[in-house]
Amino acid sequence: MMKLHKKLIVQIGATLLLMILVAAVWGASIIQIYYRMITTEADRLANTQRYHNLALDELSATGTELISIRAERYKLYYWFHSRCWDIDEGCESQSRPWKDLLIYWRNN
């Protein structure tokens, strides 16, 4: 009876460890795929246009306006990276997907 109990505890522990490992390795990619699936092309195009308009506005902005523009661009940058879409560069999310997702979640 005691052997069976220990075996069950080991099996449950191994299963939980495996689930944590799978979530750590593939969880972020699954979340990014899900975000891409639920995001419309119209939203993507609108945010791309907004991002580039903000980049142009940033060139002539100063003071609090500049800070505001950069904050909005920052949010949009991570909006794209949470979906592993490029904006201004290659997708660095491949090497740090959890970091990009956590920053996106914290700012939205």
ABEGO torsion letter per residue (X at the ends): XAAAAAAAAAAAAAAAAAAAAAAAAAAAAAAAAAAAAABBAAAAAAAAAAAAAAAAAAAABBEAAAAAAAAAAAAAAAAAAAAGBBBGBBBAAAABAAAAAAAAAAAX
